[in-house]
Amino acid sequence: MKTMFAKKNDIEHKWYTVDAKDAILGRLAVKIATYLRGKNKPVFTPNVDTGDFVIVVNAEKVKTTGKKLDDKIYYHHSNYPGGIKAETLRERLNKKPEQIITDAVWGMLPKNRLGRAMLKKLKVYRGSEHPHAAQKPGILQ
């Protein structure tokens, strides 16, 4: 018996919906990254995008444990001298809750063009509505 390697044309991508309401951020990100990467499928191949599309709703209602709301700091730099900016998780949750989930999932994906392609299959929305009803997404537990 020979080992089967998935081909790009043989993969069928499904759509799933996740409700982030009262979900712990890290545990939610692990579940999402697993489905984006395709590790839940028997045809998983590390060098092929075998993952599914994931829609996350209620991003502003995600929870964290401990004192992360005030202690976790997100940094970014403008590439100019003295251009470092910082904001806490609480500030980012008020401004851009979608970015919190996206950053957490990106930290669990490969840092190459395959990982960037996987991240494009993640759709995160602030409220409970999303424009992907035509794809008939399933519920991800």
PyMOL commands that set and color helices and strands:
alter all, ss='L'
color gray80, all
select helices_A, chain A and resi 8-10+25-37+59-61+68-71+89-95+97-106+113-119+133-135
alter helices_A, ss='H'
color red, helices_A
select strands_A, chain A and resi 15-19+53-57+73-77+84-88+122-124+138-139
alter strands_A, ss='S'
color yellow, strands_A
deselect
rebuild
show_as cartoon
